[in-house]
């Protein structure tokens, strides 16, 4: 008889793990507290507009393809993927901007026109980034973080220095133009830490950006969730929504099930794909691995103030993805990581999927998604939200040379309090735990509980780290650990560690 697994949460990592485990023969049920699945990757629909509530960048398409290939499927069987051109536009002060297009040759030309001689430097930098990407995919991100020895390979030893230098140092060695520096430092922000605290090895994110490109699933990122749900259902996985897990039940240091909506559900194995800190609060204190002091000492990725805005006209001078770097990045970073407070002059990001995916807004109208990175744990109220929307929309009008305030049909917001309420997110963080040197690989919270038998964790607070592709990988890794321990089936070829 197959072992029964209860999975808490239905985000990317939970859905990924559920599919691998069901394929291996386990009896899998997912319990999701909200009315719809997807975790942070849910969707808002209003008045004919469609918004992705959370993740909006589709990078590392090979990881998504690899996931579906593991089940003899392809991405195209579940959603339509388009490569964006341009990938994104970056706005700077003095009304200057740089557009990043869809091929390396075009990007080299853009750099050269901004700083003569920089294209050759960029080619060298991207060559290193590509090699790092191949090493990361082959030797690092698919390792479960059980032992430091996982990091020891011929390739990683040769690049040891890149783990003790930083992205910021390496970029600034070669490039002097501040705009180009900001563009090269931007991708590692997806890892949740400042470029000055992110190991240089993570330049592989620059290859993910420039080399692999920026993509968009038609209908939005939620189409990936729906595709995974369809795959999960085909594998016999049961998904229950509006199912709040109130407790992980432990007897004699072994999980026996979970309490859901006041009902006890027996389980052979429990896998928590919800926020790791929250998952541990579902345990009695003696069964928790990490103290409150531990969590408070970690470097967390930012939270965010998000706005979902419907405009009654088409907008101009923008692209699908837009970065507004017209203020001091270093000052904003201090307000996030060093002296947490609401930033005086925040950088922000905006996307308008209706430019390249017309079905996400009514004809002749535009959907706008605006994001301001914030320190987790800040005070959050409607007055602050409104004040910051006015700050960024005023700058948006100036930088894009258009008036839009009077064309707003509606505006919804999502911030620190919502991350806590909707996702049980620690201090309202949006992206999990940052990938700093001391929070990489085996130094991150473990996939397997050290104190409770049959209890496992997955998601962006454990390995490999924050982001959608790492979450897919995290699900595969934890499924591999579970199978290695319980061996429900002899078929292990799809679980690589």
N, C-alpha and C positions, 0 to 999 in steps of 0.2 A: 504494500500500500504506500502511495507516494506521501512524502512529508508535506505538511500543511504550513505554508508561509503567509504571515500577515505583514503587509507593507504599509507603513504610515506615510501618507502624502502621495501626490500624483504628479510631481514635477518631472523634469527630463530624466534625472537620475533614477527615480523610482520606476518610471515607465520602462527605461532601459533595462534595469535589473530584473523587472518582472518578466520581460520578454525572454531574456537569457535563461532565467530560472524555469519558466514554463517549458521552454524548449528542451531543457534538461530533464523534465519529467516531474517537477514539483507542482503541487496544488497551490495556486497563488491567488490571493485576494488583496486588492488595494483599497485602503480606507482614506477618503479625502474629506476634510472638514468643510470645504466650500461647496457651493452648488454645482460648480463646473471643475473639470480637471485642468491640470497644467501648472499648478503651483504659481510661481511668479509669472509664468508665460500664459496668462489668461487674455481674454479679449473683451473689449467694450464696444457695443453696438448701440448707436443712438441716432435717430432722425436720418437714417440712411448712411451714416458715417460708420466706418469700422476702424478701430484702433487696437494695436497690440498694447496691452497694459504694461508689459515688462520688456523682455529682450526684443531688440529691434535690428540688431546687426547679425547677418548670416555670414560668418567667416569659417574658414577651414572646412570647405565642402567635402573634402575627402573623408573626414571623420563621420559625417552624416551618411555618406555613401557606404562607408565600411560597416556602419551599424546595420543598415538594411541588407547589405550583402551577406552578413552573418546569418540571415534567415532566407537566403536565396531570393532576395527581393532587391529592387532598386528604388532610389529616390523617386524616379519618374512614375512609378506605380502609385504613389501616394500624393504627390503635389508637383506643380510646375515651377521650375527654378529658372530665373533670369539673371544673367550677369549685368550689373548696373554699369552704365557709362554715361556720365562720370560716376566714379565710386562715391565721391563726396567733394564738398567745397569747404575751404577753410577761410573764414573772414578774420582779418587783422585790423589793428587800429589804422587810422588815416584812410579808411575806406579801401584798403588793399586786400587782395584775396588771391588764393592759389587753388586751382582745381586739380584734383587727382583723378586721372582717367583710368582706363581699364587695361592698359598694357604697360609693361616695364619701359618699353621704348618711349612711350608718351610721357611717362613719369620722369625718365631721365632728361627729356627735353625741357620739361617744366622746371626741374631743378637747375639745369644749365642756364636757362633764361633768367633765373633769380640770382644765381651765384656762379659766375664763370669758373669752370673747372670742377664743379660739384658733381657733375654726372659721372665722372670717372671714380670719384670717391664713393658715390652711391652704388655703383656697380660692385665695387669691392665689398662694401658694407652688406649689400644684399646677398652676395655670394656666401659670405660668412653666415648670414641669417638663414639662408637656404640649407646650408650644411647643418646648422643648429636645429633647424626644423626636422630634418631627416633623422638626426640623432634623438631628438626629443620624442618623436613618434615611434621610433624603433626601440629605443633603450630606456626611456624615462617615463612618459606619461601612462604607459600601459603596465606599470609596476605598482603593486598594491601598497607600498609604503610600510612594509613589514620590517625591513632591515636596511641599514645604511649601505650594505653591500650591493643592494639593487642599483645604486648609482655608480658602482665601480666597473667601468668597462674601458677598453682601450681608447675609445673615442672620447669618453668623458674625462679620463685622466689627461688626455692631450689638451683639453679645454678647461682645466682646473682653474686657471687664472680668470676665466670669464665668470666664474661663480663668486669671485671676490672683488671683481670690478663691478661697475654699475652701468646701466644703459646710458644714464646721463653723462658719465665720464667718457664712454666710448664714442658717443655721438659728438660730444663737444671737442674731442681730439681732432676730428676731421672737418667739422662744419662750423662756420663762423656766423652765417646768416641766421638770425634768431627765428625767423619764420620757418626755415627749413628744419631747424633744431626742434621746434615745437611739433612739427608734423612727424618727425622721426620718434619723438618721445611719446606721441599720442597713443600708439597701439598698446603699450604696456599698461595704460590706465585700465584696460579690461582685466588686468591681473590684480587690480585693487590697491596698488601701492604707488608712491611717488617714483618717478624714473630714477631719482637719486638713491632710492632704497631697493631697486629691483636689479637682481643680478644681470650682468651683461649677456649671459647665455640666453636670456629671454628675448633677445633680438629676433628669435624665430617668429615673434609676433609681427615683426616688420615684413617678413616673407609672407606670412599669412595675409597681410594687408596688400602689399604691392605685387607679390608674386602670384598668389592664389585668387586675389580679387574679392570684391564685395558683391554679394548675391542677394536676391529677394525671392521668397516663395510667393507666388501669386495668391493674393488673399491675405497675406501677412504671415508672420512667424507662427501664429496659432495653427496654421495648416500642418506644421511639423508635428505638433501635439496631436492633432486629429489623425494624422497618418500613423503615429505610434499607437494611438488608441485602437485604430482599426487592426493593426498588426497584433496588438495584445489580445483583442477579442478573438482573432482567428486562432490564437494559441490557447484559448480556453481560459484566459485570465478574467476574473470577476472584479468589477470596479464598483465600489459603493461611494456615492457622494452624500453630502450632508451627514457625514459620519465622523464625529469628533472622537478622537482617541483621548481618553481621560487618564489612562494609566497603563503602564507596561507591568504585567503581573509576573512576579518573580517568587519562586519557592525553592529553597535550598540552593540559592545562587544559580538558578536556571529559569529561563523564561518559560512560562506555561501558557501565555496568551496575552491578550490586551482587553481593556475595558473600553467599549465603544458605545456612546450614548447610553451609559449606565448598564450596558449588557456585557457580560464576560464572553469573550470569543477565545476558544482554545486554539493554540497554535504550537507547532513543533519548533518553529523558528520565527523570530520577529526581526524585521528589517525596518529601520527608521530612515526615511528619506525626507523627513521634515527637518527644520532647523536643528542642528546638532545639539545646541545648548537646550532648546526646548525639549528635545527628545530625552535628554538626561533628567529634566525636571519631572518627567513622567515616571521616573524611578524613585524609590525611597532613597534617602541620602546615602545610606551605606553601600548602595549599588552604583553610585555615580563615579565615573573615572576622573572627572575634572571639576575642580572647585570653582566657586564664583571668582576667587582671586585669580585663578588661571585664565578664565575668560576675560576678565577685566584687563589682564596684562597683555592680551593678544592685540596685534594690529589688524583692525577690521577694515574691509573695503568700505567706501562711502555709502551713505544712504542717498536718497535723491528726493528732490521736489519735482513732481511730474505734472504736466498739464496736458489735457486732451481737448483740443479746440476745433470747433467747426467754423469755417469761414464761408461766407455766402458768395465768394468770387474766387477766380483763379489768381494765384499769387505769382509774382515775377522775381527774377534775379536770384532764384534759389534752385537747389537740386533735391534729390531724394533725401540724402544725408547732408547735414550742414553743421560745421563746428564754428563757434563764435569765440575766437581767441583774441579779442580786441582789448582785453584787460590783462593784468599781470597774473600769469599762471602761478608763479612762485608764491605770491601773496594769497591766492585762493588755496593753494596746497597747504600752507601754514594753517589756514582756518579750518581745514579738514583734518589734518594729521597731528599738528604740533600744539596748537592752541585752539581747540575746537570752539567754533562760534559761527553764527550766520555770517557769510562773507559780505563785505561791503560792495565789492565789484565782482560778481561771480562770472566765471566762464559759463557757457551753456551750449547745449546741443539741441538741434531741431530736425525732425524728419517730416516729410510730406509724401507718404506712400502713394497718394492719389496722383502724383505727377507721373509715376511709372506704372501704377496699378489703378486705373480709373475706377474700378469697381469698389474701391474703398471710400468713395465719397460720391454724393449726387452729382449729376452732370453740371458742369460750370462752377463747381464749388471745390473746396480744398480741406483736407484734414491735416491738422498740425499737432505734432507731439513734441513738447518742449521738456528738457531735462536740465536741472541744476544739481551738480554733485554737492552733497552736504556731509558734514561729520555725522556719524550715527549718534543717537542719544540726545539730540538737540531738542529744545522746546519747539513745539509745533502747534500753531493755531491759525485760524482763518485770516486774521489780520496780517500775520507774517506772510502767508501764502499770497494774499492779494498785493501786498507791497512788493514782493519779489516778481510777481507776474508783471506788474507795471514797469519795474526796472528793465526786465529783459524784452518786453514787447516794444518799449520805447527805443531801445538799442536796435532791436530787429528792424523796426521801421527805418531808422537812420541808415543802418548798414546795407539794407536791401533797397533803399530809395523808393519806398512806397508807404501808403497809409493803409493800415489794416484794423485798427482798434474799432472803428465803427462798422466793420464787416464781420464781427464775431457773433455767431448765432448762439453758441453756448460754450461753456468752459467747465470742465471737470478737473479736479486736482487729486493728487495722491502723494502722501508724504510720510514722515517718520511714524506717526501714529497709525497710519494705515498699514505699513509694513509689519508693525507689531500685531495689529488686530487681525489682518488677513492671513499672515504667514507665520505668526509667532516668531518673528525675526528678532534676533538678539540686538537690542538697542535700536531696532528699526533699520539695520543695515540692509542694503539692496543687493550686494554681490558676494556676501560671505566673508571669508578670511583672506587677507591679502597674501600674495605670494612673495614674501620677502625671503632673504637667505635663510633665516631661522624659522621660517614657516613653509618650508619646501619639502616635498616627498615625505620621508619617514618622520619628519618633525611636525607634521600636521596631525590633528586628531585622528585616531585610528578607525579603520573600517570595521574592526572586530572589537567588541567590548573586552576589556581585560578583567572585568569583575563578574560578568554575568554570562553563563553559557547560552549559546543559541541566540545571542543578541548581536546585531550588526547595524552599521550605519553607512549611509551613502549621501552624496551631494557635495555642494561647493565649499563646505567647511572642512571636508576631508580631502583625500587625494582624488585627482591631481590638483584641483583648485577651482577658482571661480570661472564662470563662463558657461555657455551652453555646450560646446564640444567637450570640455572637461567633465561636465555632468553626465553626458552620454557615456564617456569612458569610465567614470566612477561607478556607474551601474554595472558595467561589464566586469570591472575589477571585483566588486563585492560578490557578484554572482560566482566568479571564479573561486573566491575564498570559501564561500558556502559549499560549493560543489567539492572542492578539495577536502573539506572536512567531513561531509556527509555522503558523498559519492552515491547520489540517487541513481545515477546512470553511469555506464562505462564510457559514454561518448563525451570526450573533453575537448575535441579539436577546435571548438569555437571559443573556448575560454583561454585566452593567452595571458600569461603573467610574466 
